[in-house]
Amino acid sequence: MLVTAYLAVVLLLSLCVVLELAARRLTPHQPAPTAVANPAFRSFQILFLRGYLLALWADWLQGPYLYKLYRHYSFLESQIAILYVCGLASCVLFAPVAGWLPQAFGRRKTCLLFCLAYSACCLTKLSRDYFVLILGRVLGGFSTSLLATTFEAWYVHRHVDGHDFPKEWIPSTFTKAASWNHGLAVGAGLVANLLAEWLHLGPVAPFLLAVPCLGACGWVVLMDWGREEAEGELGGDKRAALLSPPNVGRLSARVRFWRSCQENLRCLLSDRRVMLLGAVQALFESVLYIFVFLWTPVLDPHGPPLGIVFSCLMAASMAGSLLYRLATSSRYLLQPGHLLCLAMLMAFFSFFMLTFSTAPGQPRPHESLLAFLLLELACGLYFPAVSFLQARVIPEDRRAGVLAWFRLPLHLLACLGLLALHGEVSGTGGGEGGSGTRHMFGGCAAMMLVALLAVVSLLTLSRNDTELKLEGARGEGEL
């Protein structure tokens, strides 16, 4: 497995380079958009990305060795499953709070709270105490909820209300962040492997490296973003707090938040297309959480470098997103709905392969790795395709709130899956010693079939809807 992992990461990164060059060649040359030519916007964009990318880097560093760390502390797989469930449950509980905090507490202060909470989460990994680790998972779930909402909320507020830039320029920033995000994920796996295995610092080392990264992120948010806000106020930034006392502001923010939650739920339930998209997202992304838990116990007994394997998985996801760009280019012009259907099929075959490659007593790790790479390739197709469809189906002013409702069944399904796995493997440990892992992969395959049926229903329902079809030279769902 050692040679296979290193060979796979080289081949996948080479594939990504080839696909990137092909995508650029097929993209028609266009004059630089106004946003790129605007020096004030570019300066503001770089300021935001400096802090946001540090936060994403710290998040990715914790991916490769989380399960390995818990096994290093001699916990059973059933105990580790409960730790993961605590993290997912805290995501469910704190999701509404994460949407309300930026309005009530302040967007920049909430970003600082994220840095503090995530740093504390990383430091809990130094302890072998099970309840301290549970606290760390709760803090991790809270921090992940903040990362998904707060930084974007600060940027959009400053972009529109602080600088009065056109709203049409917002996607360019998050497209750039998404492009960097893939590279950060691959690099995080390599750096984590360097620390944990090449330098023999152990699986806790990547978590400790994440702490100064979060500190640097906090410094950018505190100083640079604070200076940016202060300059905006001096330059005539929109509406200061003089208009209303703080308590009244908090009360109105709370009332607006709950009213917004009700309206977003009504938007979700009133449109069948939105409900089908929500079902697809809940089913697909919940099995991804189960995959995140299971890939390490499936492969680790065979001795691969986990950081390199993580980089392979992230490179496969990057290749999938590049394939999406190629498929939706002017030369091929495949529709995002059809690519979403393909992603569901690929995910189904991936889990179907895993039900055989993880058979008790006769594991086939190379086939399992291939199945995991196929699943990540499907992820690379899935995310831009579903983003395109969400942008066309869900009204812009309701999108963030409706997506927050999507995440509720998503996390609940993942929690139920991990609890079911905990019931099957309780006391056995080691992923492949019993049939619990195999049964879970079979359940995930069944969920992918249901998700495929939901996508087909959506395409049938919208077959005459030109809104859900590409018209331009390339896909608009690359965020």
C-alpha positions in Angstrom: 0.0 0.0 0.0 2.9 2.4 0.6 4.1 2.3 -3.0 0.5 2.4 -4.3 -0.3 5.5 -2.3 2.7 7.5 -3.5 2.2 6.3 -7.1 -1.5 7.3 -6.9 -0.8 10.8 -5.7 1.7 11.5 -8.4 -0.6 10.2 -11.1 -3.6 12.1 -9.8 -1.7 15.4 -9.5 -0.4 14.9 -13.0 -4.0 14.2 -14.2 -5.1 17.5 -12.5 -2.4 19.4 -14.3 -3.5 17.9 -17.7 -7.2 18.6 -17.0 -6.5 22.2 -15.9 -4.5 22.9 -19.1 -7.3 21.3 -21.2 -9.9 23.3 -19.5 -8.0 26.6 -20.0 -7.5 25.7 -23.7 -11.3 25.1 -24.2 -12.3 28.3 -22.3 -12.7 31.1 -24.8 -10.4 34.1 -24.2 -12.4 36.9 -22.7 -11.4 40.4 -21.7 -10.7 40.9 -18.0 -13.9 41.5 -16.1 -14.4 44.9 -14.4 -14.0 43.3 -10.9 -10.4 42.1 -11.8 -9.5 45.5 -13.2 -10.8 47.4 -10.0 -7.8 47.9 -7.7 -10.0 48.6 -4.6 -12.0 45.4 -5.1 -8.8 43.3 -5.7 -7.3 44.7 -2.5 -10.4 43.9 -0.5 -10.6 40.4 -2.0 -7.0 39.6 -1.1 -7.6 40.9 2.4 -10.5 38.6 2.9 -8.8 35.6 1.3 -5.8 36.0 3.5 -7.9 35.3 6.6 -10.3 32.8 5.1 -7.7 30.6 3.5 -5.8 30.4 6.8 -9.0 29.2 8.4 -9.5 26.6 5.7 -5.9 25.4 5.9 -6.3 24.9 9.7 -9.5 22.9 9.0 -7.9 20.6 6.4 -4.9 19.9 8.6 -7.1 18.0 11.0 -8.6 15.7 8.4 -5.9 13.0 7.7 -5.1 11.8 11.3 -8.3 12.3 13.4 -9.4 8.7 13.5 -5.7 7.6 13.8 -5.3 9.8 16.8 -8.2 8.2 18.6 -6.9 4.7 17.8 -3.5 5.8 19.0 -5.1 6.6 22.3 -6.4 2.9 22.3 -10.1 3.7 21.9 -12.4 1.1 20.3 -14.1 1.8 17.0 -17.5 1.9 18.8 -16.1 4.6 21.1 -14.7 6.6 18.2 -18.0 6.4 16.4 -19.6 8.1 19.4 -16.9 10.9 19.3 -17.8 11.5 15.6 -21.6 11.5 16.5 -20.9 14.1 19.1 -19.3 16.3 16.5 -22.2 15.9 14.0 -24.8 16.4 16.7 -23.1 19.6 17.8 -23.3 20.8 14.1 -27.0 20.2 14.2 -27.5 22.0 17.6 -25.2 24.9 16.8 -26.3 25.5 13.1 -29.1 28.0 14.1 -26.7 29.7 16.6 -24.1 30.1 13.9 -26.6 31.9 11.7 -27.8 34.2 14.6 -24.4 35.0 16.2 -23.0 37.2 13.4 -26.2 39.4 13.5 -26.3 39.7 17.3 -22.6 39.5 18.3 -21.0 41.0 15.2 -19.5 39.3 12.2 -15.9 40.0 12.8 -16.2 39.1 16.5 -17.8 35.8 15.5 -14.8 35.1 13.2 -12.5 35.7 16.2 -14.7 33.3 18.3 -14.2 30.7 15.6 -10.5 31.0 15.9 -10.6 30.7 19.7 -13.0 27.8 19.7 -11.2 25.8 17.0 -7.8 26.4 18.7 -9.3 25.0 21.9 -10.7 22.0 19.9 -7.2 21.3 18.6 -5.6 21.5 22.1 -8.1 19.0 23.5 -6.4 16.4 21.2 -3.4 16.5 23.6 -5.6 14.7 26.3 -6.3 11.0 26.4 -9.4 11.6 28.6 -12.5 10.5 26.7 -14.7 13.3 28.0 -12.2 15.9 27.1 -12.1 14.5 23.6 -15.9 14.7 23.5 -15.7 18.3 24.5 -13.2 18.8 21.7 -15.7 17.3 19.2 -18.4 19.6 20.4 -16.1 22.6 20.0 -15.2 21.2 16.6 -18.9 21.0 15.5 -19.5 24.5 16.8 -16.4 25.8 14.9 -17.3 24.1 11.7 -20.8 25.6 11.8 -19.2 29.1 12.2 -16.7 28.4 9.4 -19.5 27.6 7.0 -21.4 30.8 7.6 -19.5 33.6 9.4 -16.6 34.4 7.1 -19.0 34.5 4.1 -21.4 36.8 6.1 -18.5 39.2 6.9 -17.4 39.3 3.3 -20.8 39.8 1.8 -21.7 42.5 4.3 -18.5 44.5 3.7 -18.7 43.9 -0.1 -22.2 45.3 -0.4 -22.7 47.6 2.6 -19.1 48.7 3.3 -17.8 49.2 -0.3 -20.9 49.3 -2.3 -19.4 46.9 -4.9 -21.8 45.2 -7.3 -23.3 42.0 -6.0 -22.4 40.3 -9.3 -18.7 40.5 -8.2 -19.3 38.3 -5.1 -19.1 34.9 -6.9 -15.6 35.7 -8.3 -14.2 35.8 -4.8 -15.7 32.5 -3.7 -14.8 30.8 -7.0 -11.2 31.9 -6.3 -11.5 30.5 -2.7 -12.8 27.2 -4.0 -9.9 26.9 -6.4 -7.4 27.5 -3.6 -9.4 25.2 -1.3 -8.5 22.1 -3.4 -4.8 22.9 -3.4 -4.9 23.6 0.3 -6.6 20.2 1.0 -3.9 18.3 -1.1 -1.1 20.3 0.6 -2.6 19.7 4.1 -2.4 15.9 3.6 1.3 16.1 2.5 2.2 18.4 5.4 0.3 16.2 7.9 2.1 13.1 6.6 5.5 14.9 6.9 4.8 15.8 10.6 3.1 12.6 11.7 5.2 9.9 9.8 8.3 11.3 8.2 9.3 13.3 11.3 7.8 10.7 13.6 6.0 13.4 15.7 2.8 11.3 15.9 -0.8 11.8 14.8 -1.3 14.8 17.2 1.3 16.9 15.4 -1.0 18.2 12.6 -3.6 19.4 15.2 -0.8 21.4 17.0 0.3 23.0 13.7 -3.3 24.1 13.2 -3.2 26.2 16.4 -0.7 28.8 15.1 -2.5 28.9 11.8 -5.7 29.8 13.6 -3.7 32.3 15.6 -2.5 33.9 12.4 -6.1 33.9 11.1 -7.3 35.6 14.3 -4.6 38.2 13.9 -5.6 39.0 10.3 -9.3 39.2 11.5 -8.5 41.4 14.5 -6.0 43.8 13.0 -6.4 43.8 9.2 -10.1 43.3 9.0 -10.6 45.7 12.0 -8.5 48.4 10.2 -10.5 47.8 7.0 -13.8 48.3 9.0 -12.4 51.4 10.7 -11.3 53.0 7.4 -14.8 52.2 5.9 -16.5 54.0 8.8 -14.2 57.0 8.4 -14.9 57.0 4.7 -18.6 57.2 5.1 -19.5 53.5 5.6 -23.2 52.9 5.7 -25.3 53.5 8.8 -23.6 53.4 12.2 -24.9 52.1 15.4 -26.1 55.6 16.4 -29.5 54.9 14.9 -30.6 52.4 17.6 -29.4 51.3 21.1 -27.6 48.0 21.3 -30.3 46.1 23.1 -32.9 47.1 20.6 -30.5 46.0 17.8 -30.1 42.6 19.4 -33.8 42.2 19.8 -34.5 43.1 16.2 -31.7 40.8 15.0 -33.3 37.9 17.0 -36.8 38.6 15.7 -35.5 38.9 12.1 -33.6 35.7 12.5 -36.5 33.6 13.6 -38.8 35.1 11.1 -36.2 34.4 8.4 -36.0 30.7 9.6 -39.8 30.4 9.1 -39.8 32.0 5.7 -36.9 29.8 4.5 -38.7 26.7 5.6 -41.8 27.8 3.8 -39.7 28.4 0.7 -38.3 24.8 1.0 -41.7 23.2 1.4 -43.5 25.2 -1.3 -41.3 24.1 -4.2 -41.0 20.4 -5.1 -37.8 21.1 -7.0 -36.2 22.6 -3.8 -37.4 19.6 -1.8 -35.8 17.1 -4.3 -32.6 19.0 -4.2 -32.6 19.0 -0.4 -33.2 15.2 -0.5 -30.2 14.7 -2.8 -28.0 16.9 -0.7 -29.0 15.2 2.6 -28.5 11.7 1.2 -25.2 12.3 -0.6 -23.5 14.5 1.9 -24.6 12.3 4.9 -22.8 9.3 3.3 -19.8 11.5 2.9 -19.7 11.9 6.6 -19.9 8.2 7.1 -17.1 7.8 4.5 -14.9 10.3 6.4 -15.3 8.0 9.5 -14.7 4.7 7.7 -11.8 5.3 5.2 -9.1 5.2 7.9 -10.1 1.9 9.6 -10.5 0.3 6.2 -7.1 1.2 4.9 -4.9 1.8 8.1 -4.5 -1.9 9.0 -2.6 -2.3 5.7 0.0 0.3 6.5 -0.5 3.2 4.0 0.8 6.7 4.8 -2.6 8.3 5.8 -1.5 11.8 4.9 -0.6 10.7 1.3 -3.8 8.8 1.0 -5.7 11.9 2.1 -3.9 13.9 -0.6 -4.9 11.3 -3.1 -8.5 11.6 -2.1 -8.4 15.4 -2.4 -6.6 15.3 -5.7 -9.3 12.9 -7.0 -11.9 15.5 -5.9 -10.0 18.2 -7.7 -9.9 16.1 -10.8 -13.7 15.7 -10.6 -14.2 19.5 -10.4 -11.9 20.0 -13.4 -13.8 17.3 -15.4 -17.0 19.3 -14.6 -15.4 22.4 -16.1 -14.4 20.5 -19.2 -17.8 18.8 -19.5 -19.7 22.1 -19.3 -17.3 24.0 -21.6 -18.4 25.2 -25.0 -17.0 22.1 -26.7 -19.1 19.6 -24.8 -21.8 21.6 -23.0 -23.1 18.8 -20.9 -25.9 19.8 -18.5 -25.3 20.0 -14.7 -28.3 17.9 -14.0 -26.9 15.1 -16.1 -23.5 15.4 -14.4 -25.3 15.3 -11.0 -26.9 12.0 -12.2 -23.5 10.7 -13.2 -22.1 11.6 -9.8 -24.8 9.6 -8.0 -24.1 6.6 -10.2 -20.4 6.8 -9.5 -21.0 7.1 -5.8 -23.3 4.0 -6.0 -20.7 1.9 -7.8 -18.1 3.1 -5.3 -20.1 1.8 -2.3 -21.1 -1.3 -4.2 -17.4 -2.1 -4.7 -16.7 -1.5 -1.0 -19.3 -4.0 0.1 -17.1 -6.7 -1.6 -13.6 -5.3 -0.9 -14.3 -5.1 2.9 -15.7 -8.6 3.2 -14.7 -10.1 6.7 -11.6 -12.2 6.5 -10.7 -11.3 2.9 -10.1 -7.5 2.7 -8.8 -6.1 -0.6 -7.3 -2.7 0.3 -6.2 -1.8 -3.2 -9.8 -2.2 -4.5 -11.0 -0.2 -1.4 -8.6 2.7 -2.2 -9.8 2.6 -5.9 -13.5 2.8 -4.7 -12.7 5.7 -2.3 -11.0 7.6 -5.2 -14.0 7.0 -7.4 -16.2 8.4 -4.6 -14.0 11.6 -4.4 -14.2 11.9 -8.2 -17.9 11.9 -7.8 -17.7 14.6 -5.2 -15.8 16.8 -7.6 -18.6 16.5 -10.1 -21.4 16.7 -7.4 -20.5 20.0 -5.7 -20.4 22.4 -8.7 -23.4 20.7 -10.3 -25.6 20.9 -7.2 -24.4 24.5 -6.6 -25.5 25.4 -10.1 -29.0 23.9 -9.6 -29.4 25.5 -6.2 -28.5 28.9 -7.6 -31.2 28.4 -10.3 -34.0 26.9 -8.1 -33.6 28.7 -4.7 -34.1 32.5 -4.6 -30.9 34.3 -3.8 -32.2 36.1 -0.7 -33.4 32.7 0.7 -30.5 30.5 -0.4 -28.3 30.6 2.7 -31.3 29.9 5.0 -32.7 27.1 2.9 -29.3 25.4 2.7 -29.1 25.6 6.4 -32.4 23.7 6.6 -30.9 21.1 4.1 -28.0 20.5 6.6 -30.3 19.5 9.4 -31.5 16.1 7.9 -28.0 15.7 6.5 -26.3 15.6 9.9 -29.2 13.6 11.4 -28.8 10.9 8.8 -25.0 10.8 9.3 -25.5 10.5 13.1 -28.0 7.7 12.7 -25.6 5.9 10.4 -22.7 6.1 12.8 -24.9 5.1 15.7 -26.0 2.0 13.7 -22.3 1.3 13.0 -21.6 1.7 16.7 -24.3 -0.9 17.5 -22.8 -3.4 15.0 -19.1 -3.1 15.9 -19.4 -2.4 19.6 -16.5 -4.1 21.3 -14.9 -5.4 18.1 -12.9 -2.4 16.9 -10.8 -2.6 13.8 -13.3 -1.9 11.0 -12.8 -5.1 9.1 -12.9 -7.6 11.9 -16.7 -7.9 11.6 -19.4 -7.2 9.1 -20.5 -3.8 10.5 -18.4 -1.8 8.0 -19.6 -3.9 5.1 -23.2 -3.5 6.1 -22.7 0.2 6.4 -21.3 0.5 2.9 -24.3 -1.5 1.6 -26.6 0.9 3.3 -24.7 3.8 1.7 -25.1 2.2 -1.7 -28.9 2.0 -1.1 -29.0 5.7 -0.1 -27.2 6.5 -3.3 -29.8 4.7 -5.3 -32.5 6.8 -3.6 -30.5 9.9 -4.3 -30.3 8.9 -8.0 -34.0 8.4 -8.1 -34.5 11.9 -6.6 -32.2 13.4 -9.3 -34.1 11.6 -12.1 -37.4 12.9 -10.6 -35.9 16.5 -10.6 -34.8 16.2 -14.2 -38.2 14.8 -15.2 -40.0 17.6 -13.3 -37.8 20.3 -14.9 -37.3 18.8 -18.4 -38.9 21.9 -20.0 -37.4 24.3 -17.5 -34.7 26.3 -19.4 -33.6 27.8 -16.1 -31.9 24.6 -15.1 -30.0 24.3 -18.4 -26.7 25.8 -19.4 -26.9 28.4 -22.2 -23.4 30.0 -22.1 -20.0 28.7 -23.0 -19.3 27.2 -19.5 -21.1 26.2 -16.3 -22.2 28.7 -13.8 -22.0 26.4 -10.9 -18.3 26.4 -10.2 -18.5 28.0 -6.8 
